[in-house]
Amino acid sequence: MQLEYFVSGTSKRETILFVHGAGANASQFEKQHEFFSERFKVVSLSLRGHGGSPLPSPNITQRYSLEVLASDIIELIEELDLKNIHFVGNSTGGVLGYILCPRLENRILSLTTFGTTGQMTLPKWSARMVSAYDAFMIKFFRKKYLSFTAGYAVKSKESKEKVFQMFLQAADAIPYLRAHLVNYNYLEEIEKLSIPYNLIQCEYDKDINNSLKTTLEAISKNKKAKVVQLKGAGHIANLDAPDEFNQILLNIRYF
């Protein structure tokens, strides 16, 4: 799987790697490339079936498992020979960070997530229902459904249009990826992370905030983990409040 990716900056010391969530793509982090590229090498990628990354063949649920997506990212990290990585993941991207960080301890310096919870507890059988509902709505009400979903993910009109366009590009991948996000548990990984971990909690990301109880408990058990509050932003916070988001990343102790 040859993933689409963007690279800016020439720093050979540290890299910031941005990974998006279901439906988005590498272009979500354009303003982060602009802000951080003078100090860091900045890389953002598009998961399979998103942005300019191709759909898997066959395009089925099994080809979007979290393990498969993580393997794609590992291959890209090795291809680009990325080292001293600050991994920043939004939503699904953050969940992939939980998988990757323990496996790439020699390459990853820190983990930051936003719009991410370490555990989802919906019944496993509901995965087919979520996927089928998404597929039905996208097939028959594509623009209305994706526009509504985009409006739920961000607050500003400008951000909504960008998210909507990203969702349109990923429409054929969304149902299959979302099937893997209804039931998972990475609380133990959070408790045992040996690198600094920061969870950015966004004010208007209601669904995620309502699911954070066990994640916050796991963070409290790890001396290298903490929570940072971000006001005025929803699920895709770096689009809603890019300046505030950039400052949070810049001010985190390991930057």
Sequence and secondary structure as in RCSB ss.txt:
>XXXX:A:sequence
MQLEYFVSGTSKRETILFVHGAGANASQFEKQHEFFSERFKVVSLSLRGHGGSPLPSPNITQRYSLEVLASDIIE
LIEELDLKNIHFVGNSTGGVLGYILCPRLENRILSLTTFGTTGQMTLPKWSARMVSAYDAFMIKFFRKKYLSFTA
GYAVKSKESKEKVFQMFLQAADAIPYLRAHLVNYNYLEEIEKLSIPYNLIQCEYDKDINNSLKTTLEAISKNKKA
KVVQLKGAGHIANLDAPDEFNQILLNIRYF
>XXXX:A:secstr
    EEEE   SS EEEEE  TT  GGGGHHHHHHHTTTSEEEEE  TTSTTS   SS  GGGG HHHHHHHHHH
HHHHHT  SEEEEEETHHHHHHHHHHHHTTTTEEEEEEES  SEEES TTHHHHHHHHHHHHHHHHHHHHHHHHH
HHH SSHHHHHHHHHHHHHTTTTHHHHHTTSSEEE HHHHHH  S EEEEEETT HHHHTT HHHHHHHHT TTE
EEEEETT  SSHHHHSHHHHHHHHHHSTT 
